[in-house]
Amino acid sequence: MLDRLQRVWFSLWDGVLGVFSGSALLKGVALLVLLYVAIAGALGVFWSIEPDQPALPAKSDVAGVATTTALIDVTATLLEKQGGYISNDKLPPGVWLDNMPNWEFGVLVQARDMARAMRKDFSRSQSQSTEDSSLAQAEPMLNFNNNSWLFPATESEYKKALKGFREYLARLENPAEQSAQFYARADNLNGWLGDVSTRLGSLSQRLSASVGQKRVNLDTEPAGVTNPSASELEVKTSWFEIDDVFYEARGTAWALIHLLKAVERDFGPALDKKNARVSLLQIIRELEATQGTIWSPVILNGTEFGFLANHSLVMASYISRANAAIIDLRELLSQG
């Protein structure tokens, strides 16, 4: 049976070679296809290079300038980095890539959370005050479907969000304009950090599940649960999703580093009053460790104490430590 399959295979291969050897047109088509694949592959590698951290603007006496600029930088990077925004690409090489789209999603989630915090808290003096008109228009645009290719394209909606953020920043920097405000209070910062902590806690669990774990089912704890389930769960990330979670966490950390550096500048007086600046700097330090160079061509998934590294567990370690520091920081901010 094996000999018969081999004979069939070799006769088919000889036939293909014969066709190509006898047709200059087919030869040309084959060369064009190979050239296209080579160029698309090289572009894919180039587009997969993560962008550098943006630089913070020059220090300003106006509170909120650094944070708003950081949000603009993070959002603009999604659209203007090498290859542009590729999560919604339908053609090669973008359609072949999965690491960069997951990195983009991690960045996007942090941009959305910051945009919501700015619209809901940072730009308002209290819960009954009017929200800023530019932020009210921009924030929903940033929550548009991140995978829309056309009618409308995701990029066009995110550009509208950028326009709204820039309008708010222009009014904030203008001394003659009183309609834009930024309230750098400890309670406002605490609320945003609560969202950050929730995101990092979820990522830490998903990263740790790369090797498979038995976990206590926390959903059975609340009284009156509708659908009782098992007290223990076997949690393991699919082999096909391990690198996806890893790059989502890496994108999340990349965005948070820039946003936290801006927050440290704008909320400096509030942090100093609570003796919390050092805690914030430690969070940034932990997140910066997640951006180290990946020397392996693939994301390795070795066991906890095995021969091969487990990149997800290393990332989970840094993310968990950053999250623990955020919890401590929130405690400091909530104290009188």
GIRA-V500206 format. One record per residue. N is the residue number from 1. RES is the residue in one small letter. SS is DSSP state (A for helix, B for strand, O for the rest). PSI is psi in whole degrees, 0 to 359 (999 if undefined). D_LAST is the distance of its C-alpha to the last C-alpha in Angstrom with 2 decimals. Layout:
N_RES_SS_PSI_D_LAST, N_RES_SS_PSI_D_LAST
This chain:
1_m_O_316_81.48, 2_l_A_318_79.45, 3_d_A_322_82.49, 4_r_A_317_82.96, 5_l_A_321_79.35, 6_q_A_319_79.73, 7_r_A_320_82.93, 8_v_A_316_81.36, 9_w_A_311_78.37, 10_f_A_325_80.63, 11_s_A_323_82.93, 12_l_A_315_80.04, 13_w_A_317_78.70, 14_d_A_323_82.21, 15_g_A_317_82.46, 16_v_A_315_79.21, 17_l_A_323_80.37, 18_g_A_320_83.69, 19_v_A_313_82.21, 20_f_A_325_80.08, 21_s_A_337_82.96, 22_g_O_2_85.21, 23_s_O_114_82.98, 24_a_A_328_81.67, 25_l_A_313_79.52, 26_l_A_324_77.72, 27_k_A_316_77.31, 28_g_A_319_75.67, 29_v_A_317_73.37, 30_a_A_318_72.37, 31_l_A_321_71.64, 32_l_A_319_69.53, 33_v_A_314_67.52, 34_l_A_320_66.97, 35_l_A_318_66.00, 36_y_A_315_63.53, 37_v_A_319_61.92, 38_a_A_315_61.71, 39_i_A_316_60.13, 40_a_A_321_57.68, 41_g_A_318_56.74, 42_a_A_319_56.14, 43_l_A_321_54.01, 44_g_A_318_52.03, 45_v_A_316_51.27, 46_f_A_318_50.24, 47_w_A_339_48.04, 48_s_O_356_46.28, 49_i_O_124_44.94, 50_e_O_140_41.19, 51_p_O_158_40.17, 52_d_O_164_38.39, 53_q_O_132_34.81, 54_p_O_155_34.75, 55_a_O_141_33.83, 56_l_O_151_30.78, 57_p_O_169_31.82, 58_a_O_148_31.84, 59_k_O_140_28.54, 60_s_O_149_27.88, 61_d_O_351_25.89, 62_v_O_119_25.34, 63_a_O_137_22.18, 64_g_O_344_23.30, 65_v_A_315_26.72, 66_a_A_315_26.16, 67_t_A_316_24.61, 68_t_A_318_27.35, 69_t_A_321_30.01, 70_a_A_320_28.94, 71_l_A_319_29.28, 72_i_A_316_32.66, 73_d_A_315_33.73, 74_v_A_316_32.94, 75_t_A_318_34.78, 76_a_A_325_37.64, 77_t_A_322_38.15, 78_l_A_325_38.95, 79_l_A_335_41.73, 80_e_A_358_42.99, 81_k_O_174_43.01, 82_q_O_128_46.42, 83_g_O_349_48.05, 84_g_O_203_45.59, 85_y_O_120_43.96, 86_i_O_0_46.08, 87_s_O_334_44.45, 88_n_O_15_46.86, 89_d_O_139_49.93, 90_k_O_1_53.12, 91_l_O_157_55.45, 92_p_O_152_55.71, 93_p_O_351_54.07, 94_g_A_322_50.77, 95_v_A_340_51.88, 96_w_A_340_52.53, 97_l_O_144_49.06, 98_d_O_335_46.20, 99_n_A_312_43.83, 100_m_A_318_42.96, 101_p_A_323_42.45, 102_n_A_323_39.93, 103_w_A_315_38.20, 104_e_A_320_38.18, 105_f_A_321_36.65, 106_g_A_318_33.72, 107_v_A_317_33.12, 108_l_A_319_33.64, 109_v_A_319_31.07, 110_q_A_324_28.32, 111_a_A_319_29.66, 112_r_A_316_29.62, 113_d_A_319_26.01, 114_m_A_319_24.93, 115_a_A_319_27.25, 116_r_A_318_25.79, 117_a_A_321_22.18, 118_m_A_318_23.46, 119_r_A_319_25.43, 120_k_A_324_22.90, 121_d_A_303_19.55, 122_f_A_325_19.84, 123_s_O_5_22.64, 124_r_O_140_21.39, 125_s_O_330_19.05, 126_q_O_175_18.65, 127_s_O_337_20.50, 128_q_O_0_23.36, 129_s_O_162_24.10, 130_t_O_138_27.18, 131_e_O_155_27.12, 132_d_O_134_28.77, 133_s_A_319_32.49, 134_s_A_317_33.11, 135_l_A_326_30.32, 136_a_A_329_31.45, 137_q_A_326_34.90, 138_a_A_319_34.03, 139_e_A_315_31.67, 140_p_A_328_34.35, 141_m_A_324_36.89, 142_l_A_344_34.95, 143_n_O_10_34.97, 144_f_O_155_38.76, 145_n_O_123_40.83, 146_n_O_1_40.64, 147_n_O_22_44.25, 148_s_O_125_46.19, 149_w_O_324_49.29, 150_l_O_154_50.76, 151_f_O_65_50.54, 152_p_O_165_47.91, 153_a_O_149_47.08, 154_t_A_318_43.54, 155_e_A_321_43.66, 156_s_A_323_44.49, 157_e_A_321_41.47, 158_y_A_330_39.08, 159_k_A_325_40.70, 160_k_A_321_39.89, 161_a_A_316_36.22, 162_l_A_319_36.42, 163_k_A_318_38.03, 164_g_A_319_35.20, 165_f_A_320_32.54, 166_r_A_325_34.70, 167_e_A_317_35.17, 168_y_A_317_31.43, 169_l_A_319_31.09, 170_a_A_318_34.01, 171_r_A_327_32.52, 172_l_A_323_29.13, 173_e_A_346_30.96, 174_n_O_113_33.21, 175_p_O_334_32.06, 176_a_O_351_34.43, 177_e_O_120_32.98, 178_q_O_0_30.10, 179_s_O_339_30.19, 180_a_O_129_28.12, 181_q_O_158_24.38, 182_f_O_120_21.65, 183_y_O_100_17.95, 184_a_O_68_16.15, 185_r_O_156_12.62, 186_a_A_323_10.19, 187_d_A_324_10.72, 188_n_A_315_14.41, 189_l_A_321_14.60, 190_n_A_321_13.04, 191_g_A_316_15.77, 192_w_A_319_18.51, 193_l_A_331_17.60, 194_g_A_320_17.98, 195_d_A_318_21.50, 196_v_A_316_22.24, 197_s_A_319_21.36, 198_t_A_317_23.67, 199_r_A_314_26.42, 200_l_A_324_26.30, 201_g_A_318_26.32, 202_s_A_316_29.41, 203_l_A_320_31.11, 204_s_A_317_30.60, 205_q_A_318_32.33, 206_r_A_323_35.12, 207_l_A_319_35.74, 208_s_A_335_35.91, 209_a_A_4_38.44, 210_s_A_331_40.95, 211_v_A_357_42.65, 212_g_O_128_42.40, 213_q_B_150_40.23, 214_k_B_125_40.23, 215_r_B_150_36.88, 216_v_B_133_35.68, 217_n_O_103_35.66, 218_l_A_343_32.12, 219_d_A_348_33.52, 220_t_A_352_35.27, 221_e_O_313_32.12, 222_p_O_141_31.01, 223_a_O_146_33.07, 224_g_O_25_35.63, 225_v_O_139_36.13, 226_t_O_311_39.04, 227_n_O_93_41.03, 228_p_O_142_40.69, 229_s_O_181_41.30, 230_a_O_151_41.98, 231_s_O_339_39.48, 232_e_B_148_39.99, 233_l_B_144_40.48, 234_e_B_113_42.40, 235_v_B_125_40.51, 236_k_O_128_42.29, 237_t_O_136_42.06, 238_s_O_145_45.46, 239_w_O_328_47.31, 240_f_O_346_47.62, 241_e_O_357_43.86, 242_i_A_312_42.61, 243_d_A_332_42.87, 244_d_A_313_41.45, 245_v_A_320_38.17, 246_f_A_312_38.12, 247_y_A_332_38.54, 248_e_A_317_36.06, 249_a_A_322_33.43, 250_r_A_320_34.68, 251_g_A_321_34.40, 252_t_A_312_30.88, 253_a_A_320_29.82, 254_w_A_313_31.82, 255_a_A_319_30.03, 256_l_A_325_26.53, 257_i_A_312_27.26, 258_h_A_318_28.12, 259_l_A_320_25.28, 260_l_A_325_22.60, 261_k_A_322_24.25, 262_a_A_319_24.04, 263_v_A_320_20.38, 264_e_A_328_19.71, 265_r_A_313_21.54, 266_d_A_323_20.15, 267_f_O_19_16.44, 268_g_A_309_16.83, 269_p_A_319_14.72, 270_a_A_321_11.65, 271_l_A_318_12.49, 272_d_A_323_13.13, 273_k_A_328_9.92, 274_k_O_6_8.31, 275_n_O_45_11.67, 276_a_O_1_12.75, 277_r_A_319_16.06, 278_v_A_323_18.19, 279_s_A_319_17.13, 280_l_A_318_18.24, 281_l_A_326_21.40, 282_q_A_324_22.20, 283_i_A_315_22.14, 284_i_A_319_24.55, 285_r_A_317_26.70, 286_e_A_319_27.10, 287_l_A_326_28.07, 288_e_A_331_30.50, 289_a_A_339_32.33, 290_t_A_350_33.29, 291_q_A_14_35.35, 292_g_O_158_37.90, 293_t_O_136_41.58, 294_i_O_108_43.21, 295_w_O_340_46.56, 296_s_O_141_47.91, 297_p_O_344_49.77, 298_v_O_161_48.27, 299_i_O_112_45.04, 300_l_O_150_46.05, 301_n_B_51_45.20, 302_g_O_167_46.27, 303_t_O_171_45.20, 304_e_O_316_42.30, 305_f_O_32_44.60, 306_g_O_189_47.69, 307_f_O_325_49.77, 308_l_O_152_48.24, 309_a_O_160_44.72, 310_n_B_100_42.37, 311_h_A_327_40.50, 312_s_A_319_38.38, 313_l_A_325_37.04, 314_v_A_314_36.24, 315_m_A_318_34.36, 316_a_A_324_32.54, 317_s_A_312_31.44, 318_y_A_318_29.81, 319_i_A_318_28.28, 320_s_A_319_26.88, 321_r_A_322_25.35, 322_a_A_319_23.75, 323_n_A_320_22.40, 324_a_A_321_21.02, 325_a_A_326_19.24, 326_i_A_320_17.81, 327_i_A_317_16.48, 328_d_A_320_14.77, 329_l_A_319_13.43, 330_r_A_326_12.03, 331_e_A_317_10.23, 332_l_A_318_8.64, 333_l_A_331_7.94, 334_s_A_347_6.48, 335_q_O_147_3.80, 336_g_O_999_0.00
